């Protein structure tokens, strides 16, 4: 009897869920998103990107599957995005002095959380896979004025300038 219960338990645990996720709010308000944040105008919290020592090791074996990857590259202290199989700098050189290194043992075999699909060829801590849904970044009004202690690799949508805002450890960088 114990084996049957354990088998049923593990079957339940491995069930794949394809759902939308809201963070900091009680419900999704946009049917076209996989992940949505509390975007109240008083919000002062952004996403903190993964920090890597080597961007070559940050992509999976299928480079094109990694297009759209964002990270903070410690080798040159820049926020970067992988686009058309090339790393694009989204910031000038910043500073990594605030970064607390991850000392846990990680292996390249471990895939992070995948939302929207059962598997992915992309390599990442959080991989959003969908053909008709997107990520809506946290909205922050004037992050360079309102975020008191930004962390290197922080990313949000600036509602005042209507741009992507990324913090490189020294200054905010804005992209239209």
Buried (B, 14 or more C-beta within 10 A) or exposed (E): EEEEEEEEEEEEEEEEEEEBBBEEEEEBEEEEBBBBBBBEEEBBBBBBBBBBEEBEEBBBEEBEBBBEBBBBBBEEBBBBBBEEEEBEBBBEEBEBEBBEEEEEEEEEEEBEEBBBBEEBBBBBEEBBBBEEBEBBBBBBBEBBEBBEEBBBBBBBBBBEBEBBBBBBBBBBBBBE
